[in-house]
């Protein structure tokens, strides 16, 4: 995967809510169909990015989003799981509350010192 593909993928993650809404609306109108072209189109229309075929192939293979033997209801569940995983990736653990006061900073430094210097 190239740097451009990585940047496009991360941009897609930042817009995953809007992309998911666009795909959901389209799939409801077309009987649950969630094809690769729908993700490509939604990403381009919503986020202004073009995902490479390789990145889309990896995502669809990983989440089995276009498996012809899977019923439409299960396909939607797989798509929901896909969106959920990308949403969790979106924040990279930043949903945890951070303390920005002096006490919190001191505790963090103290913990780091103990873990890495004294025990290291």
Secondary structure, 3 states (H helix, E strand, C coil): CCHHHHHHHHHHHHCHHHHHHHHHHHHHHCCCCCCHHHHHHHHHHHHCCCCCHHHHHHHHHHHCCCCCCCCHHHHHHHHHHHHHHHHHHHHCCCCCCCCCCHHHHHHHHHHHHHHHHHCC
